[in-house]
Amino acid sequence: MVALTRGGTEGADFVAASLPAPDPDISAVLVQAHKKAREILSANPNIKSGWTIACQAFHAMPGCEKEMEEYQRPREDYFTEASVGDDFIGIQAYLRTFIGKDGSVPIPDDVERTLTGWKYFPPALGIAIRHTWDVAKHTPIIVTENGLATADDNRRIDYTLDSIIGMHDAMTDGVDVRGYLHWSLLDNYEWGSFVPTFGLISWDKETFERHPKPSLNWLGSIAKTGAVTK
């Protein structure tokens, strides 16, 4: 569902805090379904299974640590805890959110934003990895989504480099990260709009011809060599 109230991108609202709070009964059913699916899949020793969690790097405003924990748990940690013992847990990480006494705090007007209106914050991935590693009691991690909605491909490279460095630092500290998937290969229809371009490849809306961006070769070189450089 896309709210049509704010965000400045063809009327779509990409602010995660605009989503309704999770319904606890629905969340419980989702966890039950996950565990039942795992039981079935785990009967085949050749299948490795888990699920992926949309993570945010939550930060507490001064004196709001309790409020942050209460905000984060039903949206993230409840599902992360259900992953304990899985073959892996997936992480989707893009942004951070400050939590105050009344919930999420608006982003200041003077900070760099992405085309989704999120604050430019590459450390979100490393923070999410470390938090998930602790909450999921050292369940192996796969980064299933990470990227930047931008029209500036150089900035995409900057963001992805710093994100990967954060992931690498976590791995150096002993976090078991099994893989990294960038979002996305192609610019896509994202939450009701073609405006927020996440892709490593753009495409012509008339001819559908694909146009690889410099970030594609750059990220490909890291995948081939394992050398995290710009």
Backbone bond lengths (Angstrom), bond angles and torsions (degrees), N, CA, C in turn:
res aa  C-N    CA-C-N  psi(-1)  N-CA   C-N-CA  omega(-1)  CA-C   N-CA-C  phi
1 M - - - 1.449 - - 1.515 108.99 -
2 V 1.319 117.93 136.28 1.448 123.09 178.49 1.523 109.54 -115.41
3 A 1.312 116.65 122.43 1.460 120.24 176.03 1.523 109.52 -73.48
4 L 1.306 117.19 148.25 1.455 121.83 -175.95 1.518 110.67 -116.11
5 T 1.319 115.22 47.98 1.455 118.24 -172.94 1.515 113.61 -117.12
6 R 1.323 117.33 -40.90 1.453 118.24 -178.20 1.513 108.79 -155.33
7 G 1.328 116.64 176.50 1.457 120.88 178.10 1.508 111.14 123.90
8 G 1.336 119.35 -28.27 1.434 122.01 173.47 1.510 115.28 75.70
9 T 1.317 119.18 12.97 1.454 122.42 -178.04 1.514 108.87 -122.18
10 E 1.329 115.81 87.34 1.452 122.47 -177.04 1.532 111.23 52.15
11 G 1.336 116.93 35.30 1.452 121.23 176.21 1.514 114.81 81.97
12 A 1.326 117.68 -4.21 1.456 119.85 -177.22 1.518 110.85 -85.40
13 D 1.309 116.19 147.80 1.454 122.89 179.37 1.522 107.91 -109.71
14 F 1.328 115.86 114.77 1.459 120.20 -177.75 1.518 112.66 -101.01
15 V 1.326 117.60 5.83 1.455 120.90 -176.35 1.525 109.19 -74.95
16 A 1.335 116.21 118.64 1.461 120.12 -176.08 1.524 111.86 -58.70
17 A 1.337 115.88 -33.88 1.463 119.20 -178.06 1.521 112.32 -67.39
18 S 1.336 117.99 -14.39 1.457 120.45 178.90 1.523 112.38 -76.20
19 L 1.320 116.53 -17.17 1.456 119.94 178.51 1.530 109.74 -69.35
20 P 1.328 117.59 147.32 1.467 119.29 178.32 1.524 111.13 -65.32
21 A 1.309 116.17 153.70 1.462 120.88 176.58 1.530 109.10 -62.66
22 P 1.325 117.66 144.23 1.464 120.15 -179.27 1.525 112.28 -59.74
23 D 1.326 115.94 141.14 1.454 121.38 174.12 1.528 108.03 -79.82
24 P 1.323 119.19 122.67 1.471 120.44 -174.94 1.520 113.39 -61.30
25 D 1.335 118.27 -33.68 1.467 119.78 179.34 1.527 110.88 -68.41
26 I 1.320 116.32 -41.47 1.467 120.03 178.00 1.524 109.98 -66.03
27 S 1.324 116.68 -41.84 1.463 120.12 178.62 1.528 110.98 -59.78
28 A 1.319 116.79 -41.79 1.467 120.50 179.74 1.519 111.30 -63.69
29 V 1.327 117.14 -39.63 1.461 120.73 178.82 1.528 110.38 -66.85
30 L 1.330 116.88 -39.07 1.466 120.06 177.77 1.532 110.84 -61.35
31 V 1.321 116.45 -42.50 1.464 119.95 178.54 1.522 110.48 -65.18
32 Q 1.337 117.69 -42.44 1.459 120.56 177.66 1.523 111.39 -60.85
33 A 1.342 116.27 -42.32 1.468 120.00 179.33 1.524 110.71 -65.08
34 H 1.321 116.17 -39.32 1.468 119.97 178.00 1.520 111.24 -61.25
35 K 1.314 116.30 -46.68 1.466 119.45 -178.02 1.533 111.24 -66.87
36 K 1.337 116.91 -37.57 1.460 119.77 178.05 1.525 110.78 -65.89
37 A 1.332 116.48 -42.21 1.465 120.00 177.77 1.524 110.75 -62.58
38 R 1.328 116.21 -39.70 1.455 120.43 178.46 1.524 111.26 -62.60
39 E 1.323 117.10 -40.37 1.464 120.24 178.52 1.523 110.67 -58.19
40 I 1.324 115.46 -44.19 1.463 120.32 -178.14 1.520 110.75 -68.32
41 L 1.327 117.07 -47.66 1.457 120.78 -176.78 1.522 111.83 -67.26
42 S 1.332 116.72 -36.67 1.460 120.40 -177.24 1.520 112.81 -70.23
43 A 1.333 117.11 -12.40 1.465 119.63 175.70 1.521 111.15 -66.35
44 N 1.326 116.12 -21.74 1.465 121.31 175.51 1.523 107.87 -100.46
45 P 1.320 118.86 111.01 1.471 120.93 -174.88 1.523 113.20 -65.19
46 N 1.327 117.45 -13.63 1.462 120.04 179.65 1.529 113.23 -85.22
47 I 1.323 116.74 -6.79 1.459 120.82 -177.55 1.526 109.76 -102.81
48 K 1.309 115.40 127.92 1.456 121.92 172.85 1.527 107.60 -107.50
49 S 1.327 117.57 130.08 1.454 119.65 -173.26 1.524 111.80 -137.97
50 G 1.322 113.37 155.69 1.454 122.42 176.27 1.520 106.96 -171.61
51 W 1.308 117.28 -167.78 1.454 119.71 172.26 1.517 108.48 -138.25
52 T 1.332 115.67 173.26 1.460 119.67 -174.69 1.526 110.47 -116.96
53 I 1.316 115.83 142.04 1.460 123.12 -174.86 1.533 109.12 -115.34
54 A 1.327 116.37 133.06 1.462 121.21 172.99 1.525 108.16 -78.70
55 C 1.318 115.83 109.19 1.462 121.43 -174.28 1.526 110.99 -104.56
56 Q 1.311 115.66 151.55 1.455 122.35 168.84 1.524 108.20 -129.17
57 A 1.318 115.60 150.38 1.458 119.31 173.43 1.524 107.12 -83.71
58 F 1.324 115.77 93.92 1.457 120.22 -177.65 1.527 110.49 -79.50
59 H 1.319 115.99 135.95 1.456 122.93 176.53 1.527 108.31 -126.54
60 A 1.312 115.90 138.72 1.463 120.44 178.29 1.526 110.17 -91.16
61 M 1.317 116.05 134.23 1.456 119.56 168.53 1.526 107.68 -66.53
62 P 1.334 117.66 158.11 1.470 119.42 -178.00 1.525 112.69 -50.34
63 G 1.330 114.88 125.17 1.455 120.40 178.17 1.512 114.72 80.57
64 C 1.338 117.03 8.42 1.473 120.12 -175.27 1.531 112.42 -116.18
65 E 1.313 116.33 27.63 1.460 119.67 -178.92 1.530 111.72 -61.74
66 K 1.309 117.37 -41.59 1.467 120.62 179.53 1.524 110.69 -64.35
67 E 1.328 116.76 -43.58 1.459 120.47 178.91 1.520 111.03 -62.42
68 M 1.334 116.82 -37.55 1.455 119.66 178.88 1.527 111.37 -64.64
69 E 1.324 116.55 -44.22 1.459 120.28 179.17 1.525 110.65 -61.81
70 E 1.326 116.66 -41.64 1.466 120.42 -179.65 1.529 111.18 -67.86
71 Y 1.319 117.65 -30.75 1.461 121.98 178.85 1.534 110.35 -76.72
72 Q 1.318 115.96 -40.68 1.465 120.85 -174.45 1.522 113.11 -75.05
73 R 1.311 117.16 -37.03 1.460 119.17 -172.09 1.530 113.70 -58.60
74 P 1.337 121.23 -53.18 1.467 118.76 -177.49 1.519 113.60 -70.65
75 R 1.325 117.56 -20.13 1.467 121.21 -177.14 1.519 112.80 -91.56
76 E 1.330 116.97 -22.83 1.462 119.34 -173.79 1.530 113.20 -141.97
77 D 1.324 117.54 -59.57 1.458 120.25 -170.37 1.521 113.14 -64.19
78 Y 1.330 117.38 -32.00 1.461 120.25 178.77 1.531 110.58 -58.11
79 F 1.313 116.51 -41.39 1.461 121.30 -179.58 1.529 111.15 -78.71
80 T 1.331 115.79 -34.45 1.465 119.06 178.10 1.521 110.99 -64.21
81 E 1.325 116.78 -41.68 1.462 120.96 178.81 1.519 111.38 -61.68
82 A 1.325 116.87 -30.79 1.469 120.71 179.01 1.523 111.95 -71.98
83 S 1.331 117.32 -9.57 1.462 121.33 -179.31 1.521 113.16 -90.17
84 V 1.320 117.10 -6.58 1.458 119.93 -179.61 1.529 109.34 -57.83
85 G 1.330 115.63 126.21 1.456 120.38 -179.30 1.510 114.50 92.78
86 D 1.340 118.57 -8.87 1.466 121.22 176.50 1.528 109.88 -69.28
87 D 1.314 116.11 166.55 1.465 119.64 177.14 1.525 111.16 -69.52
88 F 1.315 116.28 -29.32 1.462 121.61 175.93 1.525 108.31 -162.99
89 I 1.321 115.11 166.38 1.458 121.60 169.53 1.523 107.47 -129.28
90 G 1.326 116.40 133.78 1.454 121.26 178.72 1.518 110.85 -90.01
91 I 1.326 115.51 147.20 1.461 122.27 179.14 1.520 109.55 -123.29
92 Q 1.327 116.08 129.22 1.456 122.22 169.26 1.526 106.35 -111.02
93 A 1.319 118.34 118.12 1.465 120.11 -174.03 1.523 110.64 -141.36
94 Y 1.339 114.87 130.70 1.456 121.49 -179.35 1.530 113.45 -138.49
95 L 1.320 118.53 -31.98 1.463 120.55 -163.78 1.518 111.96 -146.25
96 R 1.341 113.78 171.04 1.461 119.45 172.42 1.522 109.15 -120.01
97 T 1.331 114.54 158.02 1.456 121.44 179.94 1.519 109.35 -137.28
98 F 1.327 115.83 129.09 1.460 120.93 175.30 1.528 109.19 -88.56
99 I 1.329 115.90 138.24 1.457 121.97 -179.24 1.527 109.46 -116.90
100 G 1.334 114.75 127.40 1.460 121.12 177.10 1.515 110.89 -112.87
101 K 1.304 116.89 -163.42 1.465 121.72 -177.51 1.527 111.93 -63.03
102 D 1.341 116.80 -29.13 1.461 120.46 -176.84 1.533 112.77 -110.28
103 G 1.313 116.75 23.61 1.462 119.66 179.42 1.515 112.46 103.62
104 S 1.326 116.56 -150.19 1.453 120.59 -174.81 1.519 111.33 -67.67
105 V 1.329 114.92 145.61 1.460 122.03 -177.72 1.529 108.89 -102.51
106 P 1.333 118.64 132.38 1.469 120.85 -179.97 1.523 112.24 -58.04
107 I 1.333 115.89 149.60 1.460 121.67 177.94 1.526 108.90 -73.58
108 P 1.328 118.42 134.69 1.472 119.91 177.37 1.533 111.34 -59.99
109 D 1.305 115.80 152.44 1.463 120.48 -176.95 1.522 113.08 -72.78
110 D 1.330 118.26 -20.02 1.460 120.45 -172.24 1.522 114.10 -97.17
111 V 1.354 118.02 16.93 1.464 119.92 179.57 1.528 109.97 -106.34
112 E 1.326 115.90 158.52 1.464 120.48 177.84 1.523 109.65 -70.04
113 R 1.333 115.04 132.79 1.463 120.67 -179.42 1.519 110.57 -120.22
114 T 1.302 115.43 156.14 1.449 121.71 174.04 1.524 108.96 -88.13
115 L 1.326 116.83 177.01 1.459 120.57 179.56 1.527 112.67 -70.24
116 T 1.308 117.76 -7.79 1.462 121.37 172.08 1.522 111.49 -95.90
117 G 1.325 117.02 0.71 1.454 120.78 -179.88 1.511 114.32 85.55
118 W 1.338 117.00 3.13 1.459 120.86 179.52 1.525 110.02 -81.24
119 K 1.319 116.78 152.48 1.457 120.31 175.29 1.527 109.58 -69.33
120 Y 1.315 115.22 137.05 1.467 121.73 175.29 1.527 108.13 -67.13
121 F 1.340 116.59 111.77 1.472 119.60 -173.32 1.525 109.91 -152.43
122 P 1.340 117.92 80.21 1.466 121.07 -179.25 1.523 115.11 -57.99
123 P 1.341 121.04 -32.44 1.472 119.49 -179.33 1.525 114.25 -62.07
124 A 1.337 117.68 -8.31 1.472 119.55 -179.44 1.522 111.83 -54.93
125 L 1.331 117.22 -37.12 1.465 118.99 -177.23 1.522 111.53 -66.47
126 G 1.316 116.70 -49.85 1.460 119.13 -179.65 1.520 112.52 -60.97
127 I 1.327 116.42 -39.55 1.464 120.66 178.29 1.525 110.36 -63.77
128 A 1.342 116.57 -44.54 1.471 120.42 179.87 1.521 111.20 -63.79
129 I 1.319 116.95 -40.34 1.466 120.71 179.57 1.529 110.70 -61.18
130 R 1.313 116.10 -48.35 1.471 119.57 -177.63 1.529 111.39 -66.18
131 H 1.328 116.98 -41.08 1.466 119.81 179.63 1.526 111.03 -65.15
132 T 1.325 116.32 -44.12 1.464 120.43 179.80 1.523 110.80 -64.16
133 W 1.310 117.18 -40.73 1.465 122.17 178.78 1.530 110.54 -57.64
134 D 1.310 116.76 -40.83 1.463 120.50 -179.94 1.528 111.21 -73.04
135 V 1.333 117.07 -48.09 1.464 120.27 -175.40 1.519 111.24 -68.35
136 A 1.329 117.47 -37.97 1.465 121.62 -178.95 1.525 112.49 -86.11
137 K 1.326 115.66 10.84 1.467 121.91 174.45 1.532 112.09 53.17
138 H 1.324 114.22 51.27 1.458 123.60 173.09 1.524 114.10 67.65
139 T 1.320 116.02 31.37 1.462 120.30 169.91 1.531 108.13 -69.79
140 P 1.342 118.85 134.30 1.467 120.34 179.43 1.530 111.84 -55.33
141 I 1.319 116.03 147.00 1.459 122.43 -173.28 1.524 111.14 -115.70
142 I 1.333 115.70 141.05 1.460 122.64 167.23 1.526 107.15 -124.28
143 V 1.323 117.10 126.78 1.462 120.20 174.43 1.524 106.90 -78.90
144 T 1.322 116.91 108.87 1.464 121.38 -175.75 1.522 112.85 -94.61
145 E 1.341 117.25 -16.09 1.468 120.62 175.40 1.522 109.47 -152.86
146 N 1.335 115.01 135.22 1.459 121.50 171.32 1.516 107.56 -169.36
147 G 1.313 117.38 133.01 1.454 119.78 -179.75 1.517 110.94 176.38
148 L 1.338 115.18 -168.82 1.459 120.89 -174.52 1.524 110.37 -139.71
149 A 1.316 115.98 130.66 1.460 121.28 173.75 1.532 108.03 -86.82
150 T 1.331 116.50 106.12 1.454 120.68 -175.99 1.525 110.14 -156.52
151 A 1.322 115.55 154.11 1.464 121.00 172.34 1.524 111.05 -94.05
152 D 1.335 117.08 -4.16 1.462 123.37 -178.30 1.525 108.65 -105.00
153 D 1.320 116.55 102.30 1.468 119.22 -174.42 1.522 112.12 -67.79
154 N 1.317 118.05 -28.19 1.463 119.67 175.02 1.519 110.53 -62.73
155 R 1.330 115.60 -37.73 1.461 118.85 178.32 1.523 110.36 -69.71
156 R 1.319 117.38 -32.49 1.467 120.82 175.53 1.529 109.96 -61.46
157 I 1.314 115.97 -43.51 1.469 119.57 178.78 1.526 110.08 -63.70
158 D 1.344 116.82 -44.33 1.467 120.11 178.73 1.526 111.17 -56.84
159 Y 1.333 115.37 -47.57 1.470 120.86 -177.22 1.534 110.41 -64.16
160 T 1.309 116.22 -46.82 1.465 119.83 -176.18 1.519 110.94 -67.51
161 L 1.331 116.42 -38.44 1.463 119.45 176.99 1.520 111.12 -59.19
162 D 1.331 116.23 -50.39 1.461 119.13 -178.50 1.531 111.56 -65.85
163 S 1.337 117.18 -32.96 1.466 120.39 176.39 1.519 110.81 -64.84
164 I 1.330 116.05 -44.95 1.466 120.54 -178.98 1.523 110.72 -67.20
165 I 1.332 116.62 -36.47 1.465 119.18 176.13 1.528 110.30 -61.42
166 G 1.342 117.08 -41.57 1.459 120.03 176.87 1.515 111.97 -62.21
167 M 1.333 116.65 -39.58 1.459 121.27 176.33 1.526 110.38 -64.89
168 H 1.339 116.62 -44.13 1.465 121.15 -179.69 1.527 111.11 -61.96
169 D 1.330 116.58 -40.86 1.464 119.91 179.02 1.528 111.19 -63.15
170 A 1.338 116.42 -39.77 1.461 119.88 177.38 1.524 110.98 -64.09
171 M 1.326 116.00 -40.94 1.466 119.91 178.00 1.525 110.70 -63.78
172 T 1.326 116.45 -40.13 1.465 120.55 178.21 1.526 110.94 -61.08
173 D 1.321 115.97 -31.38 1.462 121.15 178.78 1.529 112.92 -84.97
174 G 1.338 116.73 5.99 1.458 120.11 172.81 1.509 116.55 106.20
175 V 1.337 118.63 0.67 1.466 120.16 178.28 1.517 109.12 -74.12
176 D 1.321 116.33 132.23 1.468 122.43 -177.12 1.530 109.67 -87.15
177 V 1.336 116.68 93.81 1.460 122.39 177.23 1.520 107.79 -104.09
178 R 1.331 117.02 120.65 1.467 121.79 -172.89 1.534 113.47 -92.59
179 G 1.346 117.82 -18.98 1.456 118.45 -177.33 1.516 111.81 -174.23
180 Y 1.343 114.97 166.25 1.461 122.27 -179.24 1.525 108.78 -137.49
181 L 1.334 116.72 124.63 1.462 122.56 176.93 1.519 108.57 -117.58
182 H 1.326 116.56 124.84 1.460 121.05 -179.31 1.522 109.95 -85.32
183 W 1.357 115.48 141.71 1.458 120.79 172.27 1.521 107.35 -108.30
184 S 1.351 115.16 115.25 1.453 127.18 0.16 1.521 108.25 -137.83
185 L 1.343 116.44 174.37 1.463 118.61 177.31 1.523 110.42 -67.10
186 L 1.343 116.79 -48.60 1.462 122.28 -178.48 1.518 111.12 -111.59
187 D 1.325 116.81 144.73 1.458 119.46 165.53 1.524 107.25 -56.13
188 N 1.328 117.01 135.02 1.454 119.50 -170.01 1.532 112.06 -135.92
189 Y 1.311 115.02 175.35 1.472 122.22 175.22 1.515 106.90 -79.48
190 E 1.322 116.69 103.97 1.454 122.09 -168.67 1.523 111.22 -112.12
191 W 1.322 117.56 107.80 1.462 122.30 176.26 1.528 111.74 52.60
192 G 1.329 115.94 49.20 1.456 120.52 173.51 1.506 115.55 86.01
193 S 1.330 118.32 13.84 1.457 120.36 -175.14 1.524 110.75 -155.43
194 F 1.350 115.85 149.08 1.459 121.24 172.20 1.531 111.71 -94.47
195 V 1.332 117.44 -1.12 1.461 120.79 -173.62 1.526 113.75 -70.50
196 P 1.341 121.00 -46.30 1.467 119.73 -177.32 1.528 111.76 -76.00
197 T 1.305 116.39 97.18 1.470 121.52 -174.55 1.528 110.30 -87.80
198 F 1.320 115.16 111.40 1.458 122.60 178.18 1.531 112.36 -98.55
199 G 1.322 118.29 -10.63 1.453 121.27 -164.66 1.510 116.50 -75.85
200 L 1.335 114.55 154.12 1.453 123.06 169.02 1.532 110.58 -82.89
201 I 1.312 115.21 -11.56 1.461 122.39 178.44 1.522 108.41 -133.71
202 S 1.325 116.94 130.48 1.460 121.01 172.32 1.524 108.93 -95.68
203 W 1.330 116.49 171.29 1.457 119.11 -179.51 1.528 110.03 -149.65
204 D 1.308 115.34 152.40 1.461 122.86 -178.67 1.527 108.73 -84.09
205 K 1.329 116.98 123.17 1.462 120.45 -176.14 1.524 112.68 -68.66
206 E 1.333 117.86 -18.13 1.458 121.36 179.44 1.525 111.68 -90.27
207 T 1.327 116.92 -45.55 1.468 121.08 -174.71 1.521 113.03 -102.80
208 F 1.345 116.52 -15.04 1.473 123.60 -174.98 1.526 112.55 66.00
209 E 1.316 117.55 14.26 1.466 120.99 176.08 1.522 109.28 -65.87
210 R 1.307 115.94 137.67 1.459 121.41 -177.78 1.527 110.74 -94.96
211 H 1.323 115.47 140.56 1.458 121.62 -177.83 1.529 109.24 -126.75
212 P 1.329 117.86 98.10 1.463 120.39 178.71 1.529 111.23 -59.81
213 K 1.315 115.65 137.93 1.458 121.83 177.05 1.532 109.39 -93.25
214 P 1.329 118.39 159.94 1.467 120.02 176.62 1.528 113.12 -54.41
215 S 1.324 116.84 -31.18 1.469 119.67 -179.89 1.522 112.35 -62.40
216 L 1.333 117.19 -26.60 1.464 119.79 179.57 1.522 110.59 -64.71
217 N 1.331 116.97 -51.11 1.464 120.15 179.21 1.524 111.26 -65.69
218 W 1.336 115.33 -36.25 1.460 118.39 179.92 1.524 111.30 -63.05
219 L 1.330 117.49 -49.12 1.463 120.20 -179.64 1.525 110.56 -68.04
220 G 1.334 116.41 -35.50 1.458 119.78 177.25 1.514 112.26 -61.62
221 S 1.328 116.97 -36.36 1.459 120.12 179.44 1.521 111.68 -66.45
222 I 1.353 115.47 -34.94 1.474 118.16 176.78 1.527 110.26 -67.66
223 A 1.326 115.78 -40.14 1.470 119.70 179.31 1.532 110.68 -62.76
224 K 1.335 116.52 -37.87 1.469 120.67 -177.74 1.516 112.70 -75.59
225 T 1.324 117.28 -40.72 1.459 120.72 -171.81 1.523 114.37 -101.78
226 G 1.320 116.29 -23.99 1.458 119.58 -175.49 1.516 113.04 78.26
227 A 1.330 116.79 4.20 1.461 120.99 -179.47 1.525 109.45 -92.73
228 V 1.322 116.92 118.50 1.459 121.40 -177.65 1.531 108.11 -89.62
229 T 1.336 115.38 90.37 1.458 121.66 -179.63 1.523 109.80 -137.87
230 K 1.316 115.51 161.90 1.446 120.78 176.67 1.531 109.14 -94.33
